[in-house]
Amino acid sequence: QTKEALFTILQDLRPEDHFNIIGFSNRIKVWQQDRLVPVTPNNIRDAKKYIHNMSPTGGTNINSALQTGAKLLNDYIAQNDIDARSVSLIIFLTDGRPTVGETQSSKILSNTKDAIRDKFCLFTIGIGNDVDYRLLERMALENCGMTRHFQEDEDAASLLKGFYDEIGTPLLSDIRVDYPEDDVEQVTQNFFPNYFNGSEIIIAGKLINRTSDSLHVEVTASNSKKYILLKTDVAIDLPSKNDITAVPGLEDGKGDQNYIERAWSYLTIKELLNSRLKSDDNQEKEYLMEKAKSMALTYNFVTPFTFLKMREAGLHSEPPPEELIRPSTDGIGEKLQSLQGHKAPPGIRRQQDTRRIKISKTSADGDPHFVIDFPSSKFSVCFNIDGEPGDILRLVSDHKESGVTVNGQLIGAPAPPNGHKKHRTYFNTITILSNKPQRSYLEITPTRIILDDGERLILSCDRSAVVRSSSLEVSVSANSNITVTIRDTISFVILIHHYKKPAPYQKDHLGFYISNSKGLSSDSHGLLGK
């Protein structure tokens, strides 16, 4: 599909364009070394042959691929008489996380920004569930681009073609819209690196001088032929209160009823979230989060930092209990929705958990203390591992047979007074990956569960619920435990340990227990899988 989409994009290149193709896995392969080639019938034909013969060879060297692409563009710009008004860009497409070369996201981001140096834009596309979407989004945000995420089961060819149609015809660059400072305040983004054919630019703000009948506007931009300056006075037609169109679902008087003000708040919240995503300063990130959260609550928008309370549909006349769904923090700048008109996600129901949880001795809990039970031999093996905060331990690995992998991440805590250890470690995150018959991914912390099996769902640990798919069941007993059952032959129980008034050496953490291992093969390994 991706190759077909690239063929279509090649056909859409304009005669005045220049291009190159870089393939990357554990190695970097450049189609035309050290140059960009013009769009000619022969070059398009040869490029299609090159794409047709491309095949993955393992590994993902994102950093080197971007450095190579940036160097190609920078060298071409430096060595040729390029019009300053022309638009250069990189379209970066990947289906994996960085696994070869530089793998630290922070280093990749800084290297990319240093290589691009604000000379051109980077557009990123992630395909499938194994991409680091946060990294791709931040790379695009920091380099005046956009990002898209395609699921594996989607038509990647048509989606990629649609994405290129959005950015394939740049009309203007360096667009800036200015208003007199004494006339407006709280204006949203007013500078845009590029304006593409079919796109739109929206700016919102608050009028200070409401008595004026016009607003002075100055727009500067450039295209491939000239610089543009537009100065004009726009007539202001202030609507009366009775003329303001109401937002559907808010006619009862709750929330804000002004579409323009809601548009302004939406844009402002999105900018705050994008700024937070790009920031490396914890204090600034906290400030931006609180500001976005406050505005989202005022204007009824769902963000990664606000809650959506759902009422469960039921047959009884009394008010049904409320469900709590936490939105994902992936794609912070993209996923921002109105509260109005949303229904509860399918497949979730409340459950009074009266079942007794059956677990074996094989477990990892506490500081962390490991137990492996051998029932046929009537003995157990106990051991401790003194890890470091941030360490990830492989608990179960059976990906070749059952497709199941379980990891646990450690957090640190100071040792109790008079203790023999310098510090303690606990599990604060358990991840479970099941690849058969289809991919399902679980991330469990003491407060929430993230389930990704094609659709992303986040559950709170303080509410009982059951979620079922074709091969997986997740049962949450509020503030107690989570049971994960895979194909009815493998079951894991994760105990939630909360402290009401924790001492400094006590941390909320998780315990991991194997309840049913029938579906695990004899070749399974890991700390508990042997």
N, C-alpha and C positions, 0 to 999 in steps of 0.2 A: 504493500500500500504506500509506504513512504517513498519508495523508488518511483512509483507511478506519479505521485504528487510532485516529486522533484522534476520529473520529465515535463509535467505541465507547467511548472514554474519556469523552467528553461525556455519553453515556448513563449512565455509572457514577457521575457526580458526585452527591453527596448533597444533599438539599434545603437543608441548613444551610450548604453551601459557597458561596464567592464566587470568581470567576475572571475572567481576561482572556486574550487571545491577542495575541502580538507576532510579527510576521513580519519577518525581517531578511535583507538581502542587502547591496547597497551603500547602501540606505536602510532606515530603521526605520519600520515601519508598525504602529500600535497599533489594535486593533479598537475598543475603547471608551476614548476619551481620558481620562486622569487619574482613572480609577476602576476598581474591581472591581464586577462585577455579580452579583446573586444567581442561584442556579440556579432558573430557571423554564422552563416549556415554550417560551415565546416566545424567551427568551434562548438556549436550547439550539438552537432552530430557526435563529435569526439567526447564531449562531456557526458552525453547519454550513454555511450559505450563504457566510460569509466564508472558511472553510477551503477550500470547494470552488473558490472563485474565486482562491485564492492561486496564484502562479506565480513561479518563480525568475527573477531579473533580472540575475544576475551579481554577483560580489563577496561577501565575507563579513565583516560588521562585528560581530564577536563582542563587542568591548568595549562599544560603544554599546547593543547589544541587552541585555546584562546590566545596564548602568547604568539603562536604561529600565525593565526589569523590577523591579529592586531599588527604584527610586524609587516605582513604582506600589504595591508592597507596603508600603514604609515610610510613604508618605503615607496609605494606607488604615488602617494600624495607628495612626498618630498622630491621625487625624481621627475615628476611630470608637471606640466603647467595646468594644474587643476583649478578651475574657477572656484573661488571661495564660497560661492553660493550653491555649489553642487552638494548633493547629499550622499554620504558614504555610510554604510551600515554592515553589520555582521548578523546573520541569522544562525543561531546556535541551537542545534537539535540533538537531544540525547535521551536515552532510555535507562540510564544508570547513574549511580552515585560515583563520586571520585574514589577510585580504588588503586590507581597507579600514579606514581610521581607525588606531587603535592596533594595531600588529601584533607588538610585543615581548611575549613570553609573561610575563616578569617584571612588566612594567607592567600587563598585563591581570589577573594574579593579585592584585597589590596593590590595584588599583582595585576589583576585585570584592570583596575582603575588606573594604575601607573602606566600600563601599556596603552590604554586607549587615550588617556590624557584629554578627555573632553573633545576629541577631534571627530568622533563619529559615534553612532548609537549601536547598542547591543540589544538584540531581540532574542529571547530565549524560549524554547519549546521543550517541555518534558512529556514523554510518552510512557504510560504505564504507572505502576505503583511503586517502583523501585527508585524513582528519581528523588533527589533532594530538592523538593519544590521551593522550600524557603531559600535555599542558595540561589536557585535560578531566578526567583522573584527579586531578590536583593541585587543580583548582578544586573538585571534589567533596570531596576529603579535607580541604581547608582550611575548608570550610563545611558540615561535619557531614552530607554527603550520600554518595551512591554513584554509580558510573559504570558504563555498559554500552557495549559495542562490538558493533555488528551489521555483518556483511558484506553487500555489495551483493546477493549471490545468495541471501541468507537471507530468510525470510518476515518482513519488518520489521513488518508489521501485527500478527501474533500475538506476536512478541517484545516489541513496544512495549506491547501490551495486557497481556502477562504481567508486564512491568516495573511498569506502573501498578498491577496487582493487588497487587504486593508492597508498594507505598507508599501506596496509595489509601485505606487505612483505618487511620489512626494511632489506637492504643489508649492509649498512655502516652507521656509526654515526660519528659525530665530524669531518667532512671532511674539510680540510684546504688546499688551493692551494696558494703557495708562489712563488714569482719571485724576482730576485735581484732588490733592490731599485734603483740602478743606470741604470737599463735597461728599466723600465716601469714607467708610471705615470697614474693617473686618472683611477685606476683599480676599477671595480665594485665589488660587494659583493664577497668575496673569502672564507668565512666560512659558512658552511651549517650544521645544526644540524643532518640532516638525509638524506640518499639517498635511495629511495625506488625502488623496481623492476619496470622497465618500465618508470621511470622518467628520467630527464636529468638535468645536471648542466651546466650553461653557464656563462662564465666570459669574460669580454671584457675590454680592456684598450689600452693605446697608447704607442707605442714603442718610446723610447728616442734615443737609439743607432740604427739607421737604417742601419749602415754599417756592423753590425754583421750578420753572417749567421746562428746563432742559439740562442735559448733562454733557459736558465736553469730554470727548474721547479721542485719544491718539493711538493709532495702531502702526507699529513698524514691523516689517518683515522683509524677506528677500526670496526671490526665486532664481531659476537658472540664468535669467537674463538681466535682472535689475533689482535694485533695492526699492522698497515700497514704503511710503509714508502717507497715512490717511489721517486727516484731522476733520472732525465733524462734531456737531452738536445734536444729540439725540433727544427728541421730545420725550418728556416725562408725563405719563398719564397715570396719576396716582388713583388707584381704585378706591371706592368707598368701601366701608367694612362689609356692606351688603353684597358687594360685587365679588368678594374673594371666594373662589371656588373651594368647596370643602373636599377633604381627602376621604375617599370611600372608607366606611367603617369607623369614622370619627364623628359622625353626625350627632352622637350623644353628648358632644361637648368635651369629651376627653381628648387630651393631646392638642397638638397644634393644627390649625385648619388652613394655613396659608401654604399653597404649593411652592411658592417661590422661597419662602423661608425654610421649608423642609428641604428644598434643593440645595440651598446654601448650607444647611446643617449637614446634609449628606456629603457634600464635597469637602466640607471642613473636617468632618470625622475621618473621611478617607485619607486626607492629607496628613492628619495627626497620626493615623496608623502607619502610613508609609514612612513618615519621619521617624517613628519609633522603630520600625523595622531596620532602617538604615543606621540608627544611632548605636554607638558602642559605649556610651556613657550610661551607667545604671541609674543615676539620679535623673538624668534627662528622660530616659525611657519610662521611669516611674511617673514623672510629671506628665508626659504625653499620654500615658495610659489613663491616668486619672482624669485628665481633661477630656479625652475621647469618651470615656465611660460616662462622665457627667452629662455631656452633650447627648450621648446616645439614649440615656434614660429620659432626658427632657423631651426628646423628639421621637421616642419610640422606634429606635433602630437596633437590630441585633448585631452585635460585634463579638469578637473573641473575649471580651471582658464584661459582657452583660448576659443575663439569663433570660431564657424564654420559658414562661410557665404555660404548660398545656393542660387543658382539662380533658380527661379521658372520657370518651363516649361510652355511655352505659345505658341499660334499660330501666334503671331505677329512677324514681322521681327526685330523690334527694341529690344535692350537688355532688358530682363525682370528685374523687381525690385528684389533686394536682400532680402532674408529672414535671420533672425538671430535666431539661435537655441543655447541655452546654455546647455551644458551637465550637468548631475547630479553630485552632490558632494558625493552621497552615493557610497560606494565601491570604495573609492579613489584609493586604490592600485591596483584594478582589472581592472577598466574601463579606458583604455588608448588605443586610436585607431589612425590609420593613417588617414590623411585628404584625401588621394587619394582613388577614387573609391566609395565614399559614396554618396548615393542619398538622397534627401530630404525626411523626414518622411511622410507617407501617411496621408491624412485627414486634411492637413493644406493648407489654401489658403488665399491670401490677400483679403481684403474687404474694399472698401471705405465706411465708416460707415456714412450713411446719415439718418439713422432712428433716430427718437426722442425717447429718453429713458423715459418711463413712470414709475414713482415710487410713492409709497404711503408715508404717513407721518411716518409710523412705521419704525424707524431707530435708528442707533447708530452712532454718528459722533462727531467730535471735541474732547472735553476734558474729557471723552466722555460724550456727552449729549444724553439721550435716550428719544424717543418719541413713544408712543403707541397710535394708532388711533382707535377709535370706531365709524365707519361711521354711524351705525344705531342709535347711541345715540347722534351723532353730537358733540362729544367732544373728546379731546385728553388728555393723561396723560404724563407729562414731569417730568423727574428726572435725577439727576447726580449720578455717583458712583465714589468715591475717592479711586481708587485702587492703587496698588504699581507696579512699573516697573517689568515686568515678570509675573504678574498675568494673568491667563487665565479665561475669563468669558464665560459662556455658554449662547449664544444668542438665539439659537433655538434647541430644543430637541424633536424629534418626531420619534425616532428610532424604536419604536414598530410598528407603523402604516405605515408611509411613508418611514421609514428608513433613515430620514435626521437628521443630527446633524451639528450645526454651532458653532464654538468657535472663540473667538477673544483674541489675546495676546497684552498686554500693553507694551509700552515703556515710559520712563520718560523724562521730560524736565524741566529746571528751570522755575519758575514763572516769568511773565513779571514784570518790575519795578512798584512798588507801587500796585502790585496785592494783593488780599486778601488770595491767596493760597500760600503754601510753594513750591509746585511743580505741574506740569501738567502731565497728562498721555494721550496717544493717542493709537489707534490701529495701530500696524505696521504689524500684520499678521492676516489673516482671514483663517480658515480652514473649509472646507465643506466636510462632509462625507455622501455619499448616498449608502445604502446597498441593495437597491431593484431596479430592479430585479437582478442586479449584483453590486459588490462593485466598487465605484469610489471615489477617494480622490483628493481634491484640496487644495493646499496651496498657498495663494495669499499674496504678499508683494507689496510695491510701485514700485518695479522694475521687478518682475518676477512672473510667475504662474507655479506651478508644478502640472501636471495632471498625476495621476496614476490610470489607470483602467485595469490593467493587463500588459500594457506597459507604461513605464515612459516617459513623454514628458515635456520639459521645454520651456516656451514661454517668450519672453521679453515684458514688458508692453509698450515699446516705439514703437512697431510695431502693426498695426491692423491685426487681423487674426481671423478666425473662426475654431473651432475644434468640430466635431460632433462624437458621438458614438451612440450606440443603444438607450440609455435612457438619454443622457446628451449632452448639447451644451454649449460651452464656446465661447463667442464673446468678442474680445478685441478691444476697440477703443483707439488708440494710445494715451498714456499719459493722458487719460480722465477717462475711466471707463471699468469695466468688467461686463458683464451680464452672469449669470449662470442660465440655464433653465433645469429643471429636469422633464422629462416625460411630458412636455408641460403644467403641472399643477402647478408647483412651479418655481418662478423666483426670483433671488436675484440680486441686482445691487451693485457693490462695486465701490465707487468713489475714484479716486486717487488724493491726495492733494500733489502737489509739490511746493516748494518754490525756486525761482531762486536765491535769496540772503537772506537766512533765518537768522533771529535774533536768539540768543542763545536759546530763549524759543520757537522757531518754529521748528517743526520736520516734515519731510515728513511722511504722515500717510494715513490711509484708513477710509472711511465711509461706513457703511453697511446699505442697504435699502431693504425692502421686496417689490417686485414689484407685485408678484402674489402668494397668499397663498391658492388658492383653493385646492391644493393637500395636505395641512397640515391637520391633524385630529383635532378634538375638544379637544383631550387629549394632544396636543402638549404643551410644556412648555419651560422654559428658560426666559431670561430677556425680549425677544421680542416675544416669542412664545405663551404666555398665551392667 
